[in-house]
Amino acid sequence: MNVLVTAGGTTEQIDSVRGISNMSTGTLGSCIADSFSDYPEVSCIRYICGESAVLPITDKAGIVQVHDVKSLEDAVRCALNAQDFDIIVHAMAVSDYRVKWVTSAAFFADYLKHRTKVMDFPEAIHASAVSLWLENAQTAAGDSGKISSDIDNLILLMERTPKIIALFKDLSPKSLLVGFKLLDHVAHDSLIEAANHIMRENSCAFVLANDLKDIDGDRHIGYLIDRAHNIKRYETKKEIAFAIAEAAITCRRTEQ
């Protein structure tokens, strides 16, 4: 069997020296990769991860490091076009937004001041109009690529990134897919429903649902949900990693 695991987080660039990152360390993803390596039928593990992610120790893992969502998408497409994967575990915390434009309140105000000379503001200002105005305002970085630290009140215009999990079923529909859903301080029923939504939308065989409030060091409460809506609770990263590997391998063995 060939297994693909994504882990860690992505960083979206603001300017040539700054970026917006999430806090995922890739620790759970590395444990998952190492858990799969214990199975003799697993011959290859492709580990696609953020640049600062924890790496697995198994020598079965081929490491591919990525920076932002674009490089992650490129790495996923390259991996899925190069070989078939029996199991895909998408544990990576992917940025939901990337920076489209950066300006300052002063630049934006100056742009709007000149705009009012030729056109009155509409009574209702739509989000699309504001987005266009921000893009037309002078970039805070100028020609240097680096935003000056002397500028006050930066404005970041951000756009949604593509959902990487959707690529897996499009490019590798026969793979068994394990998805993840992380929320923060929500009711248990809401967490489970969000995980079920991920499962339905992306044809996952399993989804690991977890809440940020339940993660502290090695303590990591997670709920592994299958298509039959069975839910199993685990208390640590190692327990979760072992359960995901065992469930996925057992499911593939049954299918074969």
C-alpha positions as CSV (number, residue, x, y, z in Angstrom):
1,M,0.0,0.0,0.0
2,N,1.0,3.6,-0.7
3,V,0.0,6.2,1.9
4,L,0.0,10.0,1.6
5,V,-0.1,12.1,4.8
6,T,-0.3,15.9,4.9
7,A,0.8,17.7,8.2
8,G,1.8,21.0,9.7
9,G,0.6,24.3,8.5
10,T,1.0,26.8,5.7
11,T,2.2,30.4,5.6
12,E,0.8,33.1,3.4
13,Q,3.1,35.9,2.4
14,I,2.3,39.5,3.3
15,D,5.5,41.0,1.9
16,S,9.0,39.8,1.2
17,V,9.8,39.2,4.9
18,R,6.5,38.7,6.6
19,G,3.7,36.1,6.5
20,I,0.5,34.9,8.2
21,S,0.8,31.4,9.6
22,N,-1.4,29.1,11.7
23,M,-0.1,27.3,14.8
24,S,-0.1,23.7,13.6
25,T,3.1,21.9,14.5
26,G,2.6,18.7,12.5
27,T,3.2,16.5,15.6
28,L,0.0,14.5,15.1
29,G,0.7,14.1,11.4
30,S,4.2,12.7,12.1
31,C,2.7,10.3,14.6
32,I,0.2,9.2,11.9
33,A,2.9,8.6,9.4
34,D,5.0,6.6,11.9
35,S,1.9,4.5,12.8
36,F,1.3,3.5,9.2
37,S,5.0,2.5,8.9
38,D,4.4,-0.3,11.5
39,Y,2.2,-2.2,8.9
40,P,4.3,-4.5,6.6
41,E,2.0,-3.9,3.6
42,V,2.7,-0.2,3.7
43,S,5.7,0.2,1.4
44,C,5.7,4.0,0.7
45,I,4.6,7.0,2.8
46,R,4.6,10.4,1.1
47,Y,4.7,13.1,3.8
48,I,3.7,16.6,2.5
49,C,4.3,19.1,5.3
50,G,4.9,22.7,6.2
51,E,8.5,23.9,6.5
52,S,8.5,23.9,10.3
53,A,6.5,20.7,10.8
54,V,7.6,17.8,12.9
55,L,8.9,15.0,10.7
56,P,8.3,11.3,11.1
57,I,11.1,9.0,12.0
58,T,10.3,6.1,9.7
59,D,12.5,5.6,6.8
60,K,9.5,4.7,4.7
61,A,8.5,8.4,4.5
62,G,9.5,10.6,1.6
63,I,9.4,14.2,2.8
64,V,8.0,17.0,0.6
65,Q,8.0,20.5,2.3
66,V,5.7,23.3,1.2
67,H,5.3,26.9,2.1
68,D,1.9,28.2,1.2
69,V,-1.4,26.9,-0.2
70,K,-0.2,27.3,-3.8
71,S,2.9,25.2,-3.2
72,L,0.8,22.6,-1.3
73,E,-1.6,22.4,-4.2
74,D,1.3,21.9,-6.6
75,A,2.8,19.2,-4.4
76,V,-0.5,17.3,-4.1
77,R,-1.1,17.4,-7.8
78,C,2.5,16.2,-8.5
79,A,2.2,13.3,-6.0
80,L,-1.2,12.1,-7.2
81,N,-0.1,12.3,-10.9
82,A,3.1,10.4,-10.1
83,Q,1.6,7.4,-8.4
84,D,-1.6,5.8,-6.9
85,F,-2.2,6.1,-3.2
86,D,-4.4,3.6,-1.3
87,I,-4.8,5.9,1.7
88,I,-4.7,9.7,2.0
89,V,-4.7,11.3,5.5
90,H,-5.2,15.1,5.2
91,A,-4.2,16.3,8.6
92,M,-2.6,19.5,7.5
93,A,-3.9,22.9,8.8
94,V,-4.3,24.7,5.5
95,S,-4.7,28.5,5.4
96,D,-8.3,29.4,4.6
97,Y,-7.3,32.9,3.3
98,R,-4.3,34.4,1.5
99,V,-3.2,38.0,1.1
100,K,-4.4,39.6,-2.1
101,W,-3.4,43.2,-1.5
102,V,-1.8,45.3,1.3
103,T,-2.3,49.0,1.6
104,S,-2.5,51.5,4.5
105,A,-5.3,53.6,5.9
106,A,-3.5,56.7,4.6
107,F,-3.1,55.4,1.0
108,F,-6.7,54.2,1.0
109,A,-8.0,57.5,2.3
110,D,-6.0,59.4,-0.4
111,Y,-7.4,57.1,-3.1
112,L,-11.0,57.7,-1.9
113,K,-10.4,61.5,-1.7
114,H,-9.5,61.7,-5.3
115,R,-12.2,59.3,-6.3
116,T,-15.0,61.5,-4.9
117,K,-13.9,64.3,-7.3
118,V,-15.2,62.3,-10.3
119,M,-17.9,60.0,-8.8
120,D,-20.2,60.3,-5.8
121,F,-20.3,57.4,-3.4
122,P,-23.3,55.0,-3.9
123,E,-25.8,54.9,-1.2
124,A,-25.1,51.3,-0.6
125,I,-21.4,50.4,-0.7
126,H,-21.0,46.7,-1.6
127,A,-18.1,44.4,-0.5
128,S,-17.0,44.0,-4.2
129,A,-16.7,47.7,-4.6
130,V,-14.6,48.1,-1.4
131,S,-12.4,45.2,-2.6
132,L,-11.8,46.9,-5.9
133,W,-11.0,50.2,-4.2
134,L,-8.5,48.5,-2.0
135,E,-6.8,46.9,-4.9
136,N,-6.5,50.3,-6.7
137,A,-5.1,52.0,-3.7
138,Q,-1.3,52.3,-3.6
139,T,0.4,49.1,-2.2
140,A,2.0,49.6,1.1
141,A,5.1,47.7,0.0
142,G,5.8,50.0,-2.9
143,D,8.5,48.7,-5.3
144,S,10.8,47.3,-2.6
145,G,8.7,44.3,-1.7
146,K,9.0,45.0,2.1
147,I,6.5,47.1,4.0
148,S,8.1,49.8,6.0
149,S,7.7,49.4,9.8
150,D,7.0,53.1,10.0
151,I,3.6,52.8,8.3
152,D,0.6,53.0,10.7
153,N,-2.7,51.1,10.2
154,L,-2.1,48.5,7.5
155,I,-5.1,47.1,5.7
156,L,-4.9,43.6,4.3
157,L,-7.3,42.4,1.7
158,M,-7.6,38.6,1.8
159,E,-9.2,36.1,-0.5
160,R,-10.2,32.5,0.1
161,T,-7.8,29.8,-0.9
162,P,-8.9,26.6,-2.8
163,K,-10.0,23.7,-0.6
164,I,-7.2,21.2,-0.9
165,I,-9.3,18.3,0.4
166,A,-11.5,18.6,-2.7
167,L,-8.5,17.8,-4.9
168,F,-8.0,14.3,-3.5
169,K,-11.3,12.8,-4.7
170,D,-11.0,14.7,-8.0
171,L,-7.5,13.4,-8.7
172,S,-7.5,10.1,-6.8
173,P,-11.1,8.9,-6.4
174,K,-10.2,5.4,-5.5
175,S,-8.1,6.4,-2.5
176,L,-9.5,6.0,1.0
177,L,-9.6,9.6,2.4
178,V,-9.3,10.6,6.0
179,G,-10.3,14.2,6.7
180,F,-9.9,16.4,9.8
181,K,-12.0,19.1,11.4
182,L,-10.7,21.5,14.0
183,L,-13.0,24.0,15.8
184,D,-12.5,26.1,18.8
185,H,-14.7,26.0,21.9
186,V,-17.9,24.7,20.3
187,A,-20.6,22.4,21.6
188,H,-19.9,18.7,21.0
189,D,-22.9,18.3,18.7
190,S,-21.7,21.2,16.6
191,L,-18.3,19.7,16.3
192,I,-19.6,16.3,15.2
193,E,-22.0,17.9,12.7
194,A,-19.2,19.9,11.2
195,A,-17.1,16.7,10.8
196,N,-20.1,14.9,9.2
197,H,-20.4,17.8,6.8
198,I,-16.7,17.4,5.8
199,M,-17.3,13.7,5.3
200,R,-20.4,14.2,3.1
201,E,-18.9,17.0,1.0
202,N,-15.6,15.2,0.3
203,S,-16.5,11.5,0.3
204,C,-14.2,10.8,3.3
205,A,-14.2,7.3,4.8
206,F,-13.3,8.8,8.2
207,V,-13.0,12.2,9.8
208,L,-11.1,13.1,12.9
209,A,-13.0,15.8,14.8
210,N,-11.3,17.8,17.5
211,D,-11.6,21.1,19.5
212,L,-8.7,23.4,20.2
213,K,-9.8,23.6,23.9
214,D,-9.1,19.8,24.2
215,I,-5.5,20.0,22.9
216,D,-2.7,20.7,25.3
217,G,0.7,19.0,24.8
218,D,0.2,15.3,24.3
219,R,-3.3,15.5,25.7
220,H,-5.4,15.6,22.5
221,I,-9.0,14.5,22.6
222,G,-10.2,13.5,19.2
223,Y,-13.3,11.7,17.8
224,L,-12.9,9.4,14.9
225,I,-16.1,9.2,12.9
226,D,-16.9,6.7,10.1
227,R,-19.5,6.7,7.4
228,A,-21.9,4.6,9.5
229,H,-21.7,7.5,12.1
230,N,-19.8,5.4,14.6
231,I,-17.8,7.7,16.9
232,K,-14.8,6.6,18.9
233,R,-13.0,8.9,21.4
234,Y,-9.3,9.0,22.0
235,E,-7.2,10.9,24.5
236,T,-3.7,11.4,23.1
237,K,-2.0,12.0,19.7
238,K,-0.5,8.5,19.8
239,E,-3.9,7.0,20.4
240,I,-5.4,9.0,17.6
241,A,-2.6,8.2,15.2
242,F,-2.8,4.4,15.9
243,A,-6.6,4.5,15.5
244,I,-6.5,6.2,12.2
245,A,-3.8,3.9,10.8
246,E,-5.6,0.8,12.1
247,A,-9.0,1.9,10.8
248,A,-7.7,2.8,7.4
249,I,-5.7,-0.3,6.9
250,T,-8.5,-2.5,8.1
251,C,-10.9,-0.9,5.7
252,R,-8.6,-1.3,2.8
253,R,-7.9,-5.0,3.7
254,T,-11.7,-5.6,3.7
255,E,-12.1,-3.9,0.3
256,Q,-9.4,-6.1,-1.2
